[in-house]
Amino acid sequence: MKAMKSTLLRTVLFSLTFTIICGVIYTALVTGIAQLLFPKQANGSIIEVGGKKYGCELLGQQYTDDAHLWGRIMKVDVGTFTAEDGTPLMYAAPSNLSPASEEYQALVRERIEKLRAANPDMDETAIPVDLVTCSGSGLDPHISPAAAEYQVPRLAKANQITEDEIRAMIRECTDGKWLGLFGEETVNVLEVNLRLDGIL
């Protein structure tokens, strides 16, 4: 009986000690280091201007009007979830459609038609593939420089500024290859659109 009590006490002390070390001290230490060294990333990489939050630079937002840069196809649902006051909440998720499925092919065809209609100046210019396909997450905030360039004439006309001004905005929102070697150059769609709106 005495040995059992001793074992039980050691077990409780062991569990309590590691709960404090791993659940409290370690968590506080990692959170503190993250806030000290990477405060923007630790707080969600939110784009905030003048105290107003416009979104996360790591999550795509859907734009479909002529005056804004379009991103990749997003699988968005605004009818499944609602807030406490009944307001619809936007929900997005990765697509599980196979590229060989008829539904996926129809989605791509529909997007091509929309892009052709919205960008008549591009005539029969090949549409960059990232403008007509979903990303793995369905929430990719970036497009390729080629996809951004495809939309330059439309953006210039809709915003009544020059194509060179649009290209300058796109360059400011373009991330290069990691260490100059790995990955591809990408354009952050939200950042470009905030510049077009005069916010950034």
Summary of the structure (lengths in Angstrom):
residues: 200
radius of gyration: 23.9
end to end distance: 71.2
largest distance: 87.3
contacts: 490
relative contact order: 0.13
helix: 48%
strand: 16%
